[in-house]
Amino acid sequence: MNSKHRVVLGLSGGVDSSVAAWLLKRQGHEVVGVFMKNWEDDDGDAYCPSREDLVDAAAVADVIGIDIEAVNFARQYRERVFVHFLREYESGRTPNPDVLCNSEIKFNAFLDHALALGAERIATGHYAQASAAGDQVELVQAVDGTKDQTYFLHRLDQRQLAPTLFPVGHLRKSEVRSIAREQGLPTYAKRDSTGICFIGERPFRAFLARYLPRVSGPIETPEGRVVGEHQGLAYYTLGQRQGLGIGGRRGADAAAWFVAGKDASRNALIVVQGHHDPRLYTRSVEVGAMHWISGRAPPAASRLAAKTRYRMPSAPCRLDLIDEGRWRASFETAQWAPTPGQYLVVYEGERCLGGGVIEAGAPCPPARHAGVALAAGW
């Protein structure tokens, strides 16, 4: 990029956006940092470090020599992201609010604010790349595959991608930290944030219980044998191992338990033993609310690749159109615990094409318990 621009950058107080700001300033752009405050219910809470992050962002701006502004998007976040998050958990699904946070806040509310500030470009510290291809802008995976964040950006559209710069997308994380250290950026050794942005590292079940009621019920095997008691179906997700409270078995019964499904009609949580239980695997999933970054869907029955979880590698699959906005992804190899409410994200090589919300899947073996939806969906 040879021309110089007025670039408004999301400056979060982390090392990635800090280095993004430094790179843009070094390239000669007029850079303005914006610190986004997206959650305010827990100001002063040990699990909500927004004040500390703002101090770090301001310190970075001072070192680099750029202006910074703090903007409160908490209302938009609650209306566009958090309400959806609670509604999905209440219905027994497992949402991914970070995807909506990107499409609705970081590349929507923030984009509008940046344009009002006279921005010609916006930028973030995401590990991704944007590449021009004719009249389109493509979303491309980052050089550092272990940090690639295109999964979380798959709902962006052309309006959002066209002005966006990803300054660290061509770097590895180790290189980003080295640059931060060499340039004296105070965030060079700051630990990466983990977990859902508004929950942080607090106990998830305790946080959710502030908003959703606890309705306990039986934990059962697919055959109907009761092996424990759950605290509420909303607090569990397919494939979950930790926090089930089932233990004390030995010998052949010592294998770990995993959540395989939910029977909402009886308020029962269905579990199986062993990570390789076939009832945790699915060969195809149905997906709704499909979004294509280009605005154009690939041809029906396309052979592409897709992820059903962020940390899983993309797997070869075939996409078939079911009806308007709904597709079926059929995988060559069975996928482990695709979860309703999570996202299936579609790739062609290194290009992220888009994705949709997982609704249901087809189990590998027949379900053994009438009325219970196992890994097939709920």
ABEGO torsion letter per residue (X at the ends): XABBBBBBBBBAGBAAAAAAAAAAAAAGBBBBBBBBBABAAABGBAABAAAAAAAAAAAAAAAAGBBBBBBBAAAAAAAAAAAAAAAAAAAGBBBBAAAAAAAAAAAAAAAAAAAAAGBABBBBABBBBBBBBEABBBBBBBABAAABAAAAAAABBAAAAAABBBAAAABBAAAAAAAAAAAGBAAAABBBBBEBAAAEABBAAAAAAAABBBBBBBBBBAAGBBAEBBAEAAABBBGBABGAGBBGBBEAAABBBBBAEBBAAAGBBBBBBEAABAAABBABBBBBGBBBAAGBBBBBGBBBBBBABAABBBBBBBBBBABBGBBBBBBABBBBGBBBGBBBBBBBEABBAEEBBBABBBBABBBABBGBBBAAEX
